[in-house]
């Protein structure tokens, strides 16, 4: 099974600043998932967490769960 690339803490912090993800209601673990999806081409995020899904939608990485 393919694995997503692991984003470094530096990459995560830069992503949060560059994409203005602070105060969106997601934590560091969620931001780590988002960053890993962004650096692994073709990776989509499946979640039922409303705030995390909102971020994923905006960034184009939402898998589209019903």
PQR file of N, CA, C, O and H, with PARSE charges and radii, in Angstrom:
ATOM      1  N   UNK A   1       0.846  -1.173   0.000 -0.4000 1.5000
ATOM      2  CA  UNK A   1       0.000   0.000   0.000 -0.0000 2.0000
ATOM      3  C   UNK A   1       0.898   1.246   0.000  0.5500 1.7000
ATOM      4  O   UNK A   1       1.863   1.309   0.761 -0.5500 1.4000
ATOM      5  N   UNK A   2       0.591   2.218  -0.834 -0.4000 1.5000
ATOM      6  CA  UNK A   2       1.397   3.445  -0.879 -0.0000 2.0000
ATOM      7  C   UNK A   2       1.343   4.203   0.448  0.5500 1.7000
ATOM      8  O   UNK A   2       0.345   4.155   1.167 -0.5500 1.4000
ATOM      9  H   UNK A   2      -0.193   2.166  -1.452  0.4000 1.0000
ATOM     10  N   UNK A   3       2.414   4.886   0.749 -0.4000 1.5000
ATOM     11  CA  UNK A   3       2.475   5.686   1.969 -0.0000 2.0000
ATOM     12  C   UNK A   3       2.658   7.159   1.613  0.5500 1.7000
ATOM     13  O   UNK A   3       3.314   7.503   0.629 -0.5500 1.4000
ATOM     14  H   UNK A   3       3.225   4.925   0.165  0.4000 1.0000
ATOM     15  N   UNK A   4       2.071   8.002   2.425 -0.4000 1.5000
ATOM     16  CA  UNK A   4       2.241   9.444   2.240 -0.0000 2.0000
ATOM     17  C   UNK A   4       3.618   9.852   2.758  0.5500 1.7000
ATOM     18  O   UNK A   4       4.161   9.235   3.674 -0.5500 1.4000
ATOM     19  H   UNK A   4       1.539   7.722   3.224  0.4000 1.0000
ATOM     20  N   UNK A   5       4.164  10.887   2.163 -0.4000 1.5000
ATOM     21  CA  UNK A   5       5.425  11.432   2.657 -0.0000 2.0000
ATOM     22  C   UNK A   5       5.164  12.100   4.005  0.5500 1.7000
ATOM     23  O   UNK A   5       4.069  12.603   4.256 -0.5500 1.4000
ATOM     24  H   UNK A   5       3.724  11.388   1.418  0.4000 1.0000
ATOM     25  N   UNK A   6       6.168  12.100   4.858 -0.4000 1.5000
ATOM     26  CA  UNK A   6       6.036  12.707   6.179 -0.0000 2.0000
ATOM     27  C   UNK A   6       6.602  14.120   6.133  0.5500 1.7000
ATOM     28  O   UNK A   6       7.769  14.324   5.799 -0.5500 1.4000
ATOM     29  H   UNK A   6       7.058  11.691   4.653  0.4000 1.0000
ATOM     30  N   UNK A   7       5.776  15.072   6.465 -0.4000 1.5000
ATOM     31  CA  UNK A   7       6.199  16.476   6.473 -0.0000 2.0000
ATOM     32  C   UNK A   7       6.981  16.767   7.753  0.5500 1.7000
ATOM     33  O   UNK A   7       6.652  16.254   8.823 -0.5500 1.4000
ATOM     34  H   UNK A   7       4.828  14.907   6.736  0.4000 1.0000
ATOM     35  N   UNK A   8       8.006  17.586   7.631 -0.4000 1.5000
ATOM     36  CA  UNK A   8       8.787  17.984   8.810 -0.0000 2.0000
ATOM     37  C   UNK A   8       8.038  19.087   9.557  0.5500 1.7000
ATOM     38  O   UNK A   8       7.155  19.742   9.004 -0.5500 1.4000
ATOM     39  H   UNK A   8       8.272  18.002   6.761  0.4000 1.0000
ATOM     40  N   UNK A   9       8.403  19.277  10.803 -0.4000 1.5000
ATOM     41  CA  UNK A   9       7.773  20.335  11.600 -0.0000 2.0000
ATOM     42  C   UNK A   9       8.000  21.699  10.952  0.5500 1.7000
ATOM     43  O   UNK A   9       7.115  22.554  10.979 -0.5500 1.4000
ATOM     44  H   UNK A   9       9.121  18.746  11.252  0.4000 1.0000
ATOM     45  N   UNK A  10       9.164  21.902  10.379 -0.4000 1.5000
ATOM     46  CA  UNK A  10       9.456  23.168   9.689 -0.0000 2.0000
ATOM     47  C   UNK A  10       8.498  23.359   8.505  0.5500 1.7000
ATOM     48  O   UNK A  10       7.960  24.448   8.306 -0.5500 1.4000
ATOM     49  H   UNK A  10       9.883  21.207  10.357  0.4000 1.0000
ATOM     50  N   UNK A  11       8.291  22.292   7.724 -0.4000 1.5000
ATOM     51  CA  UNK A  11       7.362  22.355   6.592 -0.0000 2.0000
ATOM     52  C   UNK A  11       5.939  22.663   7.054  0.5500 1.7000
ATOM     53  O   UNK A  11       5.227  23.446   6.426 -0.5500 1.4000
ATOM     54  H   UNK A  11       8.728  21.407   7.886  0.4000 1.0000
ATOM     55  N   UNK A  12       5.542  22.046   8.144 -0.4000 1.5000
ATOM     56  CA  UNK A  12       4.190  22.255   8.678 -0.0000 2.0000
ATOM     57  C   UNK A  12       4.011  23.704   9.107  0.5500 1.7000
ATOM     58  O   UNK A  12       3.001  24.332   8.791 -0.5500 1.4000
ATOM     59  H   UNK A  12       6.121  21.410   8.655  0.4000 1.0000
ATOM     60  N   UNK A  13       4.980  24.223   9.818 -0.4000 1.5000
ATOM     61  CA  UNK A  13       4.886  25.616  10.278 -0.0000 2.0000
ATOM     62  C   UNK A  13       4.850  26.584   9.101  0.5500 1.7000
ATOM     63  O   UNK A  13       4.097  27.558   9.123 -0.5500 1.4000
ATOM     64  H   UNK A  13       5.801  23.713  10.075  0.4000 1.0000
ATOM     65  N   UNK A  14       5.651  26.326   8.081 -0.4000 1.5000
ATOM     66  CA  UNK A  14       5.648  27.179   6.887 -0.0000 2.0000
ATOM     67  C   UNK A  14       4.318  27.093   6.159  0.5500 1.7000
ATOM     68  O   UNK A  14       3.811  28.102   5.667 -0.5500 1.4000
ATOM     69  H   UNK A  14       6.262  25.535   8.064  0.4000 1.0000
ATOM     70  N   UNK A  15       3.746  25.889   6.087 -0.4000 1.5000
ATOM     71  CA  UNK A  15       2.454  25.713   5.431 -0.0000 2.0000
ATOM     72  C   UNK A  15       1.359  26.481   6.180  0.5500 1.7000
ATOM     73  O   UNK A  15       0.523  27.142   5.565 -0.5500 1.4000
ATOM     74  H   UNK A  15       4.158  25.070   6.487  0.4000 1.0000
ATOM     75  N   UNK A  16       1.374  26.387   7.501 -0.4000 1.5000
ATOM     76  CA  UNK A  16       0.375  27.092   8.313 -0.0000 2.0000
ATOM     77  C   UNK A  16       0.448  28.597   8.039  0.5500 1.7000
ATOM     78  O   UNK A  16      -0.583  29.246   7.862 -0.5500 1.4000
ATOM     79  H   UNK A  16       2.054  25.850   8.001  0.4000 1.0000
ATOM     80  N   UNK A  17       1.647  29.144   8.004 -0.4000 1.5000
ATOM     81  CA  UNK A  17       1.808  30.577   7.749 -0.0000 2.0000
ATOM     82  C   UNK A  17       1.434  30.940   6.310  0.5500 1.7000
ATOM     83  O   UNK A  17       0.684  31.889   6.082 -0.5500 1.4000
ATOM     84  H   UNK A  17       2.485  28.616   8.147  0.4000 1.0000
ATOM     85  N   UNK A  18       1.951  30.193   5.353 -0.4000 1.5000
ATOM     86  CA  UNK A  18       1.737  30.518   3.943 -0.0000 2.0000
ATOM     87  C   UNK A  18       0.267  30.415   3.540  0.5500 1.7000
ATOM     88  O   UNK A  18      -0.221  31.215   2.741 -0.5500 1.4000
ATOM     89  H   UNK A  18       2.560  29.422   5.538  0.4000 1.0000
ATOM     90  N   UNK A  19      -0.429  29.437   4.092 -0.4000 1.5000
ATOM     91  CA  UNK A  19      -1.826  29.211   3.711 -0.0000 2.0000
ATOM     92  C   UNK A  19      -2.806  29.780   4.739  0.5500 1.7000
ATOM     93  O   UNK A  19      -4.015  29.570   4.643 -0.5500 1.4000
ATOM     94  H   UNK A  19      -0.033  28.787   4.741  0.4000 1.0000
ATOM     95  N   UNK A  20      -2.265  30.501   5.720 -0.4000 1.5000
ATOM     96  CA  UNK A  20      -3.065  31.177   6.746 -0.0000 2.0000
ATOM     97  C   UNK A  20      -4.038  30.216   7.444  0.5500 1.7000
ATOM     98  O   UNK A  20      -5.236  30.481   7.545 -0.5500 1.4000
ATOM     99  H   UNK A  20      -1.283  30.672   5.798  0.4000 1.0000
ATOM    100  N   UNK A  21      -3.490  29.104   7.916 -0.4000 1.5000
ATOM    101  CA  UNK A  21      -4.322  28.084   8.548 -0.0000 2.0000
ATOM    102  C   UNK A  21      -4.455  28.258  10.057  0.5500 1.7000
ATOM    103  O   UNK A  21      -5.135  27.470  10.715 -0.5500 1.4000
ATOM    104  H   UNK A  21      -2.517  28.889   7.833  0.4000 1.0000
ATOM    105  N   UNK A  22      -3.816  29.277  10.605 -0.4000 1.5000
ATOM    106  CA  UNK A  22      -3.964  29.529  12.036 -0.0000 2.0000
ATOM    107  C   UNK A  22      -5.395  29.990  12.310  0.5500 1.7000
ATOM    108  O   UNK A  22      -6.019  30.637  11.468 -0.5500 1.4000
ATOM    109  H   UNK A  22      -3.264  29.917  10.070  0.4000 1.0000
ATOM    110  N   UNK A  23      -5.897  29.658  13.470 -0.4000 1.5000
ATOM    111  CA  UNK A  23      -7.252  30.025  13.901 -0.0000 2.0000
ATOM    112  C   UNK A  23      -8.346  29.405  13.035  0.5500 1.7000
ATOM    113  O   UNK A  23      -9.432  29.972  12.916 -0.5500 1.4000
ATOM    114  H   UNK A  23      -5.389  29.133  14.154  0.4000 1.0000
ATOM    115  N   UNK A  24      -8.077  28.261  12.435 -0.4000 1.5000
ATOM    116  CA  UNK A  24      -9.094  27.558  11.645 -0.0000 2.0000
ATOM    117  C   UNK A  24      -9.715  26.415  12.436  0.5500 1.7000
ATOM    118  O   UNK A  24     -10.622  25.738  11.952 -0.5500 1.4000
ATOM    119  H   UNK A  24      -7.195  27.801  12.531  0.4000 1.0000
ATOM    120  N   UNK A  25      -9.222  26.203  13.658 -0.4000 1.5000
ATOM    121  CA  UNK A  25      -9.801  25.167  14.508 -0.0000 2.0000
ATOM    122  C   UNK A  25      -9.209  23.786  14.312  0.5500 1.7000
ATOM    123  O   UNK A  25      -9.783  22.792  14.756 -0.5500 1.4000
ATOM    124  H   UNK A  25      -8.485  26.753  14.051  0.4000 1.0000
ATOM    125  N   UNK A  26      -8.049  23.716  13.641 -0.4000 1.5000
ATOM    126  CA  UNK A  26      -7.381  22.426  13.518 -0.0000 2.0000
ATOM    127  C   UNK A  26      -6.113  22.456  14.363  0.5500 1.7000
ATOM    128  O   UNK A  26      -5.497  23.508  14.538 -0.5500 1.4000
ATOM    129  H   UNK A  26      -7.582  24.524  13.280  0.4000 1.0000
ATOM    130  N   UNK A  27      -5.735  21.312  14.875 -0.4000 1.5000
ATOM    131  CA  UNK A  27      -4.548  21.220  15.713 -0.0000 2.0000
ATOM    132  C   UNK A  27      -3.321  20.830  14.914  0.5500 1.7000
ATOM    133  O   UNK A  27      -3.364  20.714  13.690 -0.5500 1.4000
ATOM    134  H   UNK A  27      -6.235  20.458  14.732  0.4000 1.0000
ATOM    135  N   UNK A  28      -2.231  20.630  15.628 -0.4000 1.5000
ATOM    136  CA  UNK A  28      -0.967  20.290  14.988 -0.0000 2.0000
ATOM    137  C   UNK A  28      -1.047  18.942  14.278  0.5500 1.7000
ATOM    138  O   UNK A  28      -0.512  18.798  13.179 -0.5500 1.4000
ATOM    139  H   UNK A  28      -2.196  20.725  16.623  0.4000 1.0000
ATOM    140  N   UNK A  29      -1.699  17.961  14.878 -0.4000 1.5000
ATOM    141  CA  UNK A  29      -1.825  16.646  14.233 -0.0000 2.0000
ATOM    142  C   UNK A  29      -2.604  16.760  12.926  0.5500 1.7000
ATOM    143  O   UNK A  29      -2.243  16.133  11.931 -0.5500 1.4000
ATOM    144  H   UNK A  29      -2.134  18.078  15.771  0.4000 1.0000
ATOM    145  N   UNK A  30      -3.671  17.559  12.925 -0.4000 1.5000
ATOM    146  CA  UNK A  30      -4.452  17.773  11.702 -0.0000 2.0000
ATOM    147  C   UNK A  30      -3.611  18.502  10.646  0.5500 1.7000
ATOM    148  O   UNK A  30      -3.642  18.153   9.466 -0.5500 1.4000
ATOM    149  H   UNK A  30      -3.964  18.069  13.733  0.4000 1.0000
ATOM    150  N   UNK A  31      -2.865  19.509  11.084 -0.4000 1.5000
ATOM    151  CA  UNK A  31      -2.009  20.255  10.157 -0.0000 2.0000
ATOM    152  C   UNK A  31      -0.953  19.331   9.553  0.5500 1.7000
ATOM    153  O   UNK A  31      -0.593  19.472   8.384 -0.5500 1.4000
ATOM    154  H   UNK A  31      -2.839  19.793  12.042  0.4000 1.0000
ATOM    155  N   UNK A  32      -0.463  18.395  10.345 -0.4000 1.5000
ATOM    156  CA  UNK A  32       0.517  17.431   9.853 -0.0000 2.0000
ATOM    157  C   UNK A  32      -0.099  16.557   8.757  0.5500 1.7000
ATOM    158  O   UNK A  32       0.536  16.300   7.734 -0.5500 1.4000
ATOM    159  H   UNK A  32      -0.755  18.281  11.295  0.4000 1.0000
ATOM    160  N   UNK A  33      -1.329  16.107   8.973 -0.4000 1.5000
ATOM    161  CA  UNK A  33      -2.025  15.324   7.939 -0.0000 2.0000
ATOM    162  C   UNK A  33      -2.200  16.134   6.659  0.5500 1.7000
ATOM    163  O   UNK A  33      -1.968  15.628   5.561 -0.5500 1.4000
ATOM    164  H   UNK A  33      -1.845  16.316   9.803  0.4000 1.0000
ATOM    165  N   UNK A  34      -2.602  17.369   6.801 -0.4000 1.5000
ATOM    166  CA  UNK A  34      -2.807  18.241   5.640 -0.0000 2.0000
ATOM    167  C   UNK A  34      -1.496  18.427   4.888  0.5500 1.7000
ATOM    168  O   UNK A  34      -1.457  18.299   3.664 -0.5500 1.4000
ATOM    169  H   UNK A  34      -2.791  17.780   7.693  0.4000 1.0000
ATOM    170  N   UNK A  35      -0.422  18.728   5.612 -0.4000 1.5000
ATOM    171  CA  UNK A  35       0.878  18.937   4.976 -0.0000 2.0000
ATOM    172  C   UNK A  35       1.342  17.687   4.244  0.5500 1.7000
ATOM    173  O   UNK A  35       1.858  17.775   3.130 -0.5500 1.4000
ATOM    174  H   UNK A  35      -0.454  18.832   6.607  0.4000 1.0000
ATOM    175  N   UNK A  36       1.164  16.532   4.855 -0.4000 1.5000
ATOM    176  CA  UNK A  36       1.568  15.281   4.210 -0.0000 2.0000
ATOM    177  C   UNK A  36       0.765  15.026   2.933  0.5500 1.7000
ATOM    178  O   UNK A  36       1.307  14.536   1.942 -0.5500 1.4000
ATOM    179  H   UNK A  36       0.745  16.460   5.760  0.4000 1.0000
ATOM    180  N   UNK A  37      -0.510  15.355   2.960 -0.4000 1.5000
ATOM    181  CA  UNK A  37      -1.333  15.216   1.748 -0.0000 2.0000
ATOM    182  C   UNK A  37      -0.853  16.161   0.653  0.5500 1.7000
ATOM    183  O   UNK A  37      -0.824  15.794  -0.522 -0.5500 1.4000
ATOM    184  H   UNK A  37      -0.950  15.753   3.765  0.4000 1.0000
ATOM    185  N   UNK A  38      -0.484  17.355   1.032 -0.4000 1.5000
ATOM    186  CA  UNK A  38      -0.055  18.345   0.046 -0.0000 2.0000
ATOM    187  C   UNK A  38       1.278  17.986  -0.604  0.5500 1.7000
ATOM    188  O   UNK A  38       1.496  18.299  -1.774 -0.5500 1.4000
ATOM    189  H   UNK A  38      -0.507  17.653   1.986  0.4000 1.0000
ATOM    190  N   UNK A  39       2.174  17.332   0.142 -0.4000 1.5000
ATOM    191  CA  UNK A  39       3.486  17.008  -0.432 -0.0000 2.0000
ATOM    192  C   UNK A  39       3.523  15.626  -1.080  0.5500 1.7000
ATOM    193  O   UNK A  39       4.543  15.237  -1.649 -0.5500 1.4000
ATOM    194  H   UNK A  39       1.997  17.078   1.093  0.4000 1.0000
ATOM    195  N   UNK A  40       2.427  14.886  -0.999 -0.4000 1.5000
ATOM    196  CA  UNK A  40       2.336  13.576  -1.647 -0.0000 2.0000
ATOM    197  C   UNK A  40       1.314  13.683  -2.774  0.5500 1.7000
ATOM    198  O   UNK A  40       0.110  13.665  -2.518 -0.5500 1.4000
ATOM    199  H   UNK A  40       1.598  15.202  -0.537  0.4000 1.0000
ATOM    200  N   UNK A  41       1.775  13.794  -4.011 -0.4000 1.5000
ATOM    201  CA  UNK A  41       0.859  13.985  -5.146 -0.0000 2.0000
ATOM    202  C   UNK A  41      -0.236  12.918  -5.211  0.5500 1.7000
ATOM    203  O   UNK A  41       0.018  11.727  -5.033 -0.5500 1.4000
ATOM    204  H   UNK A  41       2.752  13.809  -4.219  0.4000 1.0000
ATOM    205  N   UNK A  42      -1.458  13.380  -5.471 -0.4000 1.5000
ATOM    206  CA  UNK A  42      -2.590  12.475  -5.622 -0.0000 2.0000
ATOM    207  C   UNK A  42      -3.225  12.012  -4.325  0.5500 1.7000
ATOM    208  O   UNK A  42      -4.172  11.226  -4.350 -0.5500 1.4000
ATOM    209  H   UNK A  42      -1.666  14.347  -5.617  0.4000 1.0000
ATOM    210  N   UNK A  43      -2.722  12.485  -3.194 -0.4000 1.5000
ATOM    211  CA  UNK A  43      -3.252  12.055  -1.904 -0.0000 2.0000
ATOM    212  C   UNK A  43      -4.453  12.909  -1.512  0.5500 1.7000
ATOM    213  O   UNK A  43      -4.410  14.137  -1.597 -0.5500 1.4000
ATOM    214  H   UNK A  43      -1.953  13.123  -3.174  0.4000 1.0000
ATOM    215  N   UNK A  44      -5.515  12.250  -1.086 -0.4000 1.5000
ATOM    216  CA  UNK A  44      -6.726  12.930  -0.618 -0.0000 2.0000
ATOM    217  C   UNK A  44      -6.945  12.603   0.850  0.5500 1.7000
ATOM    218  O   UNK A  44      -6.492  11.566   1.336 -0.5500 1.4000
ATOM    219  H   UNK A  44      -5.550  11.253  -1.017  0.4000 1.0000
ATOM    220  N   UNK A  45      -7.629  13.475   1.544 -0.4000 1.5000
ATOM    221  CA  UNK A  45      -7.871  13.314   2.975 -0.0000 2.0000
ATOM    222  C   UNK A  45      -9.323  12.943   3.229  0.5500 1.7000
ATOM    223  O   UNK A  45     -10.239  13.640   2.793 -0.5500 1.4000
ATOM    224  H   UNK A  45      -7.997  14.317   1.149  0.4000 1.0000
ATOM    225  N   UNK A  46      -9.526  11.835   3.942 -0.4000 1.5000
ATOM    226  CA  UNK A  46     -10.863  11.406   4.343 -0.0000 2.0000
ATOM    227  C   UNK A  46     -11.039  11.760   5.804  0.5500 1.7000
ATOM    228  O   UNK A  46     -10.255  11.326   6.648 -0.5500 1.4000
ATOM    229  H   UNK A  46      -8.783  11.268   4.297  0.4000 1.0000
ATOM    230  N   UNK A  47     -12.045  12.532   6.107 -0.4000 1.5000
ATOM    231  CA  UNK A  47     -12.311  12.889   7.500 -0.0000 2.0000
ATOM    232  C   UNK A  47     -13.783  13.250   7.680  0.5500 1.7000
ATOM    233  O   UNK A  47     -14.447  13.721   6.757 -0.5500 1.4000
ATOM    234  H   UNK A  47     -12.682  12.884   5.421  0.4000 1.0000
ATOM    235  N   UNK A  48     -14.255  13.019   8.861 -0.4000 1.5000
ATOM    236  CA  UNK A  48     -15.610  13.457   9.214 -0.0000 2.0000
ATOM    237  C   UNK A  48     -15.557  14.676  10.140  0.5500 1.7000
ATOM    238  O   UNK A  48     -16.595  15.206  10.538 -0.5500 1.4000
ATOM    239  H   UNK A  48     -13.715  12.636   9.611  0.4000 1.0000
ATOM    240  N   UNK A  49     -14.352  15.112  10.476 -0.4000 1.5000
ATOM    241  CA  UNK A  49     -14.158  16.302  11.295 -0.0000 2.0000
ATOM    242  C   UNK A  49     -14.485  17.528  10.446  0.5500 1.7000
ATOM    243  O   UNK A  49     -13.854  17.762   9.416 -0.5500 1.4000
ATOM    244  H   UNK A  49     -13.509  14.682  10.152  0.4000 1.0000
ATOM    245  N   UNK A  50     -15.461  18.298  10.877 -0.4000 1.5000
ATOM    246  CA  UNK A  50     -15.938  19.430  10.094 -0.0000 2.0000
ATOM    247  C   UNK A  50     -14.887  20.482   9.793  0.5500 1.7000
ATOM    248  O   UNK A  50     -14.783  20.946   8.658 -0.5500 1.4000
ATOM    249  H   UNK A  50     -15.974  18.107  11.714  0.4000 1.0000
ATOM    250  N   UNK A  51     -14.122  20.858  10.778 -0.4000 1.5000
ATOM    251  CA  UNK A  51     -13.124  21.908  10.565 -0.0000 2.0000
ATOM    252  C   UNK A  51     -11.988  21.425   9.680  0.5500 1.7000
ATOM    253  O   UNK A  51     -11.532  22.146   8.793 -0.5500 1.4000
ATOM    254  H   UNK A  51     -14.207  20.481  11.700  0.4000 1.0000
ATOM    255  N   UNK A  52     -11.532  20.201   9.922 -0.4000 1.5000
ATOM    256  CA  UNK A  52     -10.467  19.639   9.088 -0.0000 2.0000
ATOM    257  C   UNK A  52     -10.954  19.464   7.653  0.5500 1.7000
ATOM    258  O   UNK A  52     -10.212  19.726   6.706 -0.5500 1.4000
ATOM    259  H   UNK A  52     -11.902  19.615  10.643  0.4000 1.0000
ATOM    260  N   UNK A  53     -12.179  19.030   7.493 -0.4000 1.5000
ATOM    261  CA  UNK A  53     -12.731  18.865   6.144 -0.0000 2.0000
ATOM    262  C   UNK A  53     -12.848  20.212   5.433  0.5500 1.7000
ATOM    263  O   UNK A  53     -12.608  20.303   4.229 -0.5500 1.4000
ATOM    264  H   UNK A  53     -12.782  18.817   8.262  0.4000 1.0000
ATOM    265  N   UNK A  54     -13.212  21.247   6.170 -0.4000 1.5000
ATOM    266  CA  UNK A  54     -13.282  22.583   5.569 -0.0000 2.0000
ATOM    267  C   UNK A  54     -11.942  23.037   5.030  0.5500 1.7000
ATOM    268  O   UNK A  54     -11.866  23.603   3.940 -0.5500 1.4000
ATOM    269  H   UNK A  54     -13.406  21.173   7.148  0.4000 1.0000
ATOM    270  N   UNK A  55     -10.882  22.791   5.790 -0.4000 1.5000
ATOM    271  CA  UNK A  55      -9.534  23.137   5.334 -0.0000 2.0000
ATOM    272  C   UNK A  55      -9.175  22.293   4.110  0.5500 1.7000
ATOM    273  O   UNK A  55      -8.629  22.808   3.134 -0.5500 1.4000
ATOM    274  H   UNK A  55     -10.944  22.331   6.675  0.4000 1.0000
ATOM    275  N   UNK A  56      -9.483  21.001   4.166 -0.4000 1.5000
ATOM    276  CA  UNK A  56      -9.179  20.103   3.047 -0.0000 2.0000
ATOM    277  C   UNK A  56      -9.920  20.536   1.776  0.5500 1.7000
ATOM    278  O   UNK A  56      -9.359  20.479   0.682 -0.5500 1.4000
ATOM    279  H   UNK A  56      -9.926  20.583   4.959  0.4000 1.0000
ATOM    280  N   UNK A  57     -11.152  20.958   1.915 -0.4000 1.5000
ATOM    281  CA  UNK A  57     -11.923  21.435   0.760 -0.0000 2.0000
ATOM    282  C   UNK A  57     -11.266  22.650   0.119  0.5500 1.7000
ATOM    283  O   UNK A  57     -11.102  22.713  -1.099 -0.5500 1.4000
ATOM    284  H   UNK A  57     -11.608  21.004   2.804  0.4000 1.0000
ATOM    285  N   UNK A  58     -10.896  23.607   0.952 -0.4000 1.5000
ATOM    286  CA  UNK A  58     -10.276  24.841   0.452 -0.0000 2.0000
ATOM    287  C   UNK A  58      -8.962  24.535  -0.266  0.5500 1.7000
ATOM    288  O   UNK A  58      -8.638  25.169  -1.270 -0.5500 1.4000
ATOM    289  H   UNK A  58     -11.029  23.556   1.942  0.4000 1.0000
ATOM    290  N   UNK A  59      -8.208  23.564   0.249 -0.4000 1.5000
ATOM    291  CA  UNK A  59      -6.905  23.240  -0.326 -0.0000 2.0000
ATOM    292  C   UNK A  59      -6.982  22.207  -1.449  0.5500 1.7000
ATOM    293  O   UNK A  59      -5.966  21.873  -2.059 -0.5500 1.4000
ATOM    294  H   UNK A  59      -8.471  23.049   1.065  0.4000 1.0000
ATOM    295  N   UNK A  60      -8.181  21.705  -1.718 -0.4000 1.5000
ATOM    296  CA  UNK A  60      -8.353  20.763  -2.815 -0.0000 2.0000
ATOM    297  C   UNK A  60      -7.884  19.341  -2.529  0.5500 1.7000
ATOM    298  O   UNK A  60      -7.560  18.600  -3.457 -0.5500 1.4000
ATOM    299  H   UNK A  60      -9.006  21.977  -1.222  0.4000 1.0000
ATOM    300  N   UNK A  61      -7.842  18.949  -1.248 -0.4000 1.5000
ATOM    301  CA  UNK A  61      -7.378  17.609  -0.906 -0.0000 2.0000
ATOM    302  C   UNK A  61      -8.469  16.788  -0.235  0.5500 1.7000
ATOM    303  O   UNK A  61      -8.178  15.720   0.305 -0.5500 1.4000
ATOM    304  H   UNK A  61      -8.105  19.551  -0.494  0.4000 1.0000
ATOM    305  N   UNK A  62      -9.711  17.248  -0.250 -0.4000 1.5000
ATOM    306  CA  UNK A  62     -10.820  16.510   0.363 -0.0000 2.0000
ATOM    307  C   UNK A  62     -11.198  15.322  -0.516  0.5500 1.7000
ATOM    308  O   UNK A  62     -11.331  15.457  -1.733 -0.5500 1.4000
ATOM    309  H   UNK A  62      -9.947  18.115  -0.689  0.4000 1.0000
ATOM    310  N   UNK A  63     -11.371  14.151   0.110 -0.4000 1.5000
ATOM    311  CA  UNK A  63     -11.717  12.938  -0.630 -0.0000 2.0000
ATOM    312  C   UNK A  63     -13.206  12.867  -0.955  0.5500 1.7000
ATOM    313  O   UNK A  63     -13.619  12.023  -1.751 -0.5500 1.4000
ATOM    314  H   UNK A  63     -11.263  14.041   1.098  0.4000 1.0000
ATOM    315  N   UNK A  64     -14.011  13.724  -0.363 -0.4000 1.5000
ATOM    316  CA  UNK A  64     -15.421  13.774  -0.701 -0.0000 2.0000
ATOM    317  C   UNK A  64     -16.254  12.698  -0.056  0.5500 1.7000
ATOM    318  O   UNK A  64     -17.082  12.082  -0.727 -0.5500 1.4000
ATOM    319  H   UNK A  64     -13.676  14.409   0.283  0.4000 1.0000
ATOM    320  N   UNK A  65     -16.064  12.448   1.225 -0.4000 1.5000
ATOM    321  CA  UNK A  65     -16.914  11.501   1.942 -0.0000 2.0000
ATOM    322  C   UNK A  65     -18.339  12.039   1.989  0.5500 1.7000
ATOM    323  O   UNK A  65     -18.544  13.251   2.039 -0.5500 1.4000
ATOM    324  H   UNK A  65     -15.392  12.948   1.771  0.4000 1.0000
ATOM    325  N   UNK A  66     -19.314  11.149   1.972 -0.4000 1.5000
ATOM    326  CA  UNK A  66     -20.717  11.603   2.034 -0.0000 2.0000
ATOM    327  C   UNK A  66     -21.046  12.251   3.377  0.5500 1.7000
ATOM    328  O   UNK A  66     -22.177  12.685   3.593 -0.5500 1.4000
ATOM    329  H   UNK A  66     -19.146  10.164   1.931  0.4000 1.0000
TER
END
